[in-house]
């Protein structure tokens, strides 16, 4: 029995699917932007941190649809590259250009070629707007991804590339040495949605 039904402010089907599986464990039912019949507002996402971008999106979608909604955002950070080329919140945008999935793969593989395997981590944030008086947000260490490796050599079976997670074809799980594509489904879901997100909603529930 679901305790709560929320709009997840994303048009990314892979992210929606992963979040549905995880939050379903604690009684939360999700719909995504593509489930709506309304026009979806374009949100600039020009914040300097994941939390600023998550807040921008959640507030914009709440004002547009007047229903409880949350949005998430991520920044990608490497241990071994110059600060000038840290992706941060601009994971998909390089030199002012929004990259396709294939272009992203090429760009980050080239970085790994140049600097060696990239020791990487996602820092994640969330903003939940229940109504104008009840807004909850967080960007906690428990929401950060495990440290992982982005390598220059893509997974040998690129046909397995999952739309919405374009860097998984280059990402290696450090503890097992496996590409993310080769992890068991349950482990992959946990990697995609960290425990900190469940803790965030459990506090509100």
N, C-alpha and C positions, 0 to 999 in steps of 0.2 A: 504494500500500500504506500503510494507516494505521499510524502508530507508537504511537498512544495513543488510548484511548476514554475520554471524560469525560462526566460529568453536568454540564450547565450549569444552575445553580440559578435558573431563571426559568420563569414560566408565560406569558411574553409571546411569542407565535409570531413576531412581526416581529423581535424582538431575537434569538431563536434562529436564525432563517433567515439574518440578516445575519452572525452570528458563525460559523455553519456554513460559509458561503462563504469567509470570510476565513481561518479556522483550517484549513479543508480544504487550503489552499495549502501548509501546513507539516506535513501528515500527521496532523491531529487530527480524530477523528470525535466528534461530539456527539450526545447525547440531551438532551431537556428534561424538566422535571417532569411534563408531561402525557403523556409516554411511559411513565411508571411506573404500576404498578397498586396502589401503596401509598397510604395516606392522607398528604397533604402537610401538614407542620406549619405552623402560622401563626407567622411570625417578626415581632416587634414593629417592627423597623427604626426604633428610637428613638435612634440615634446622632446625634452632632452633625456628623459628617463623612461623606462617601461611603465612606471606608475603614472606619469603624466599622460602618456598615450592611452593607457587603460581607462583613466578617468575621462579623457576627451570622448572616447568611444561610448562608454556607458552613459554619460550624460546626454550625448547627442541622440542615442537610441531611445533613452527614456523620454526625452522631450518629443520625439517623433511618434512613439507608439503608446506611451502612457501605460506601460506594463513593467513589472519587475524584470530587470535585465542586469546582466553582468558582462564585462569584457575583460580580456586578459591581454597582456603584451609582454614581449620578451626582448632582451638584449643579449647578444653573443659576445663573449669576451675570451681572448686568448692570453696565455701566459707568456708566449715567446715571440711576439711581434711588436714592432714599434707602435707607440701610442697613436701615431698619425694614421695608421690603417686599422685600428681597432674597429670592428663593425659596430659595437654597441647596439643602439636601437635601429641602426641602418643596415640590417642584415641583408636585405634584398636590394638596397639602393647603393650604387657605387658611382662616384663621380656625377651624381645627379640623375643617373639612369636607373630605372626600375628593371631589374634583371628577370628574365624568364627562369623557369626551373633549370633548364639546360645550361643557361649562362651562369647561374649561381654555382652549379656543379663545376663548371670549367674554372670559374674565378677562384673558388676556394681550393680546388685541386692544385691550381697554379701557386697559391700561397703556400700550400704544404710542400710543393716542389721547391720553392724558394727558401723557406725557413725550416724545413723538416716537419715531421708530424706535429700538428698544432694541438696543444693541450688546451681544451676548450670547456666552457661552462655557459649555460644559459641562466641569466638572472630574470626571474619572472615576477609579474605583478598582477593584481586583480582589483577591480572596482565593481561593487554591487550596489545598484540603486533600487531600493524597494519602493520608495516614494521620496518626495522632496525633503522630508524630515528624517529619513533613515537611509543614510549612505555609508557604506562600509568599504574600506580599502586596506590593502596590505601589500608589502613587498618584503617578505621575510626570508631569512636564510633557508628555512624549511621548504620554501618554494623553489629554490635553486635546483638546477639539474645536478646530477652527479658529474664529476669531471670525466670527460671522454676525449677521444682522439679523432681529429679530422685528418685523414691521410690523403696522399696524392693519387692513390690507386682506387678507382671506383669498384664497388661490388661487381663481380664478374657477370652477374645476371641483371643487367640494367632494366630488363623487362619487368622486374619486381619493383621498380621505382613507384612509390606511392605519392600520388598528387597531394600536395599540402605539406609534405615533409621532404623537400627536395634534397636536403643534405644528409639524409639517412644513408644514401648510397655511398657516402664517404666516411660515415661515423662508425667508430669502433668502440665497443663496450670494454672498458679497461680490465675489469675483473675477469671476464671470460675470454677476451681477445677476439670476440665475434663481431662481425658487422651487425648493426642494429637490425638489418633485414633478416638476420639469421637467429635472432632471439625468439624465445617462446612468446606466444601472443600475450600471456599474462604479464610477463616481464616487460614487454614492449609497452603495454598500456601504462604500467607503473613509471616507466621512463618518460612517457609522453605527458603524464599528469602526476606531478609529484605529490607526496603525502601532505605537504603544506596546504594544498588546495582543499583537501578533505577536512583538515583541521580548521581552516577558515570557516567553512560552511557549518561544521559541527558546533562551533562557538555560537553562531547565529541561530541555529535551530534550537 
